Amino acid sequence: MLAERKWRTVHVTALSSREATECRPVLADGGTETPYRFRCFVTWDDHISALRERLRGIDLPYEWAIIGVSNGGGNDYEVVHGTNT
């Protein structure tokens, strides 16, 4: 999915609990080159740390962030910024 705002286009990827903790490189980069400089990964808030560490361990050609949403209901979320460029 793509999200656009002003001059930015962000490639958004929603990850299940299993995908967020395993995060194979093919899931992180889509398996192909991407023209988008920004990526956002969305997962449950209790998987943020594992996903962040896995993304930091991969040489990715784009800036990335993670949005962790509460799996307990409500409107709580946390944004974690990271970069690999």
DOSE-223213 format. One record per residue (C-alpha): x negated, y negated, z negated; residue in three letters. Coordinates in nm, 2 decimals. Example, Ala and Ser with C-alpha at 12.3 -4.5 7.8 and 13.67 -1.06 7.14 Angstrom:
REM residues 2
<u=-1.23	v=0.45	w=-0.78	type=ALA> $
<u=-1.37	v=0.11	w=-0.71	type=SER> $
//
This chain:
REM residues 85
<u=0.00	v=0.00	w=0.00	type=MET> $
<u=-0.12	v=-0.36	w=0.07	type=LEU> $
<u=-0.05	v=-0.66	w=-0.15	type=ALA> $
<u=-0.10	v=-1.00	w=0.00	type=GLU> $
<u=-0.13	v=-1.34	w=-0.17	type=ARG> $
<u=-0.27	v=-1.66	w=-0.03	type=LYS> $
<u=-0.59	v=-1.56	w=0.16	type=TRP> $
<u=-0.63	v=-1.22	w=-0.01	type=ARG> $
<u=-0.52	v=-0.88	w=0.10	type=THR> $
<u=-0.56	v=-0.61	w=-0.17	type=VAL> $
<u=-0.54	v=-0.24	w=-0.10	type=HIS> $
<u=-0.34	v=-0.09	w=-0.39	type=VAL> $
<u=-0.37	v=0.27	w=-0.49	type=THR> $
<u=-0.14	v=0.43	w=-0.75	type=ALA> $
<u=-0.31	v=0.73	w=-0.93	type=LEU> $
<u=-0.15	v=1.00	w=-1.13	type=SER> $
<u=-0.30	v=1.10	w=-1.47	type=SER> $
<u=-0.49	v=1.39	w=-1.30	type=ARG> $
<u=-0.61	v=1.17	w=-1.01	type=GLU> $
<u=-0.73	v=0.90	w=-1.25	type=ALA> $
<u=-0.93	v=1.14	w=-1.46	type=THR> $
<u=-1.08	v=1.34	w=-1.18	type=GLU> $
<u=-1.11	v=1.06	w=-0.93	type=CYS> $
<u=-1.29	v=1.24	w=-0.65	type=ARG> $
<u=-1.47	v=0.99	w=-0.42	type=PRO> $
<u=-1.23	v=1.07	w=-0.14	type=VAL> $
<u=-0.95	v=0.93	w=-0.36	type=LEU> $
<u=-1.15	v=0.62	w=-0.44	type=ALA> $
<u=-1.23	v=0.52	w=-0.08	type=ASP> $
<u=-0.95	v=0.68	w=0.11	type=GLY> $
<u=-1.21	v=0.89	w=0.30	type=GLY> $
<u=-1.26	v=0.62	w=0.56	type=THR> $
<u=-1.41	v=0.27	w=0.59	type=GLU> $
<u=-1.16	v=0.00	w=0.49	type=THR> $
<u=-1.15	v=-0.36	w=0.62	type=PRO> $
<u=-1.02	v=-0.48	w=0.28	type=TYR> $
<u=-1.27	v=-0.63	w=0.04	type=ARG> $
<u=-1.05	v=-0.59	w=-0.26	type=PHE> $
<u=-0.90	v=-0.27	w=-0.41	type=ARG> $
<u=-0.67	v=-0.23	w=-0.71	type=CYS> $
<u=-0.61	v=0.11	w=-0.88	type=PHE> $
<u=-0.30	v=0.15	w=-1.09	type=VAL> $
<u=-0.27	v=0.42	w=-1.35	type=THR> $
<u=-0.15	v=0.49	w=-1.71	type=TRP> $
<u=-0.33	v=0.28	w=-1.97	type=ASP> $
<u=-0.48	v=0.58	w=-2.15	type=ASP> $
<u=-0.68	v=0.67	w=-1.84	type=HIS> $
<u=-0.84	v=0.33	w=-1.78	type=ILE> $
<u=-1.17	v=0.41	w=-1.94	type=SER> $
<u=-1.23	v=0.74	w=-1.75	type=ALA> $
<u=-1.13	v=0.58	w=-1.42	type=LEU> $
<u=-1.36	v=0.27	w=-1.48	type=ARG> $
<u=-1.66	v=0.49	w=-1.56	type=GLU> $
<u=-1.60	v=0.71	w=-1.25	type=ARG> $
<u=-1.56	v=0.41	w=-1.02	type=LEU> $
<u=-1.88	v=0.25	w=-1.17	type=ARG> $
<u=-2.06	v=0.57	w=-1.08	type=GLY> $
<u=-1.97	v=0.55	w=-0.71	type=ILE> $
<u=-2.13	v=0.31	w=-0.47	type=ASP> $
<u=-1.82	v=0.14	w=-0.33	type=LEU> $
<u=-1.83	v=-0.13	w=-0.06	type=PRO> $
<u=-1.55	v=-0.34	w=-0.22	type=TYR> $
<u=-1.46	v=-0.53	w=-0.53	type=GLU> $
<u=-1.21	v=-0.34	w=-0.75	type=TRP> $
<u=-0.99	v=-0.37	w=-1.05	type=ALA> $
<u=-0.77	v=-0.14	w=-1.25	type=ILE> $
<u=-0.42	v=-0.21	w=-1.38	type=ILE> $
<u=-0.33	v=0.02	w=-1.67	type=GLY> $
<u=0.05	v=0.04	w=-1.73	type=VAL> $
<u=0.20	v=0.16	w=-2.06	type=SER> $
<u=0.35	v=0.51	w=-2.03	type=ASN> $
<u=0.55	v=0.44	w=-2.35	type=GLY> $
<u=0.79	v=0.21	w=-2.17	type=GLY> $
<u=0.82	v=-0.16	w=-2.19	type=GLY> $
<u=0.64	v=-0.42	w=-1.98	type=ASN> $
<u=0.28	v=-0.38	w=-2.12	type=ASP> $
<u=-0.01	v=-0.36	w=-1.89	type=TYR> $
<u=-0.39	v=-0.42	w=-1.90	type=GLU> $
<u=-0.61	v=-0.54	w=-1.62	type=VAL> $
<u=-0.97	v=-0.43	w=-1.61	type=VAL> $
<u=-1.20	v=-0.60	w=-1.36	type=HIS> $
<u=-1.50	v=-0.43	w=-1.20	type=GLY> $
<u=-1.72	v=-0.47	w=-0.90	type=THR> $
<u=-1.94	v=-0.26	w=-0.68	type=ASN> $
<u=-2.03	v=-0.49	w=-0.40	type=THR> $
//
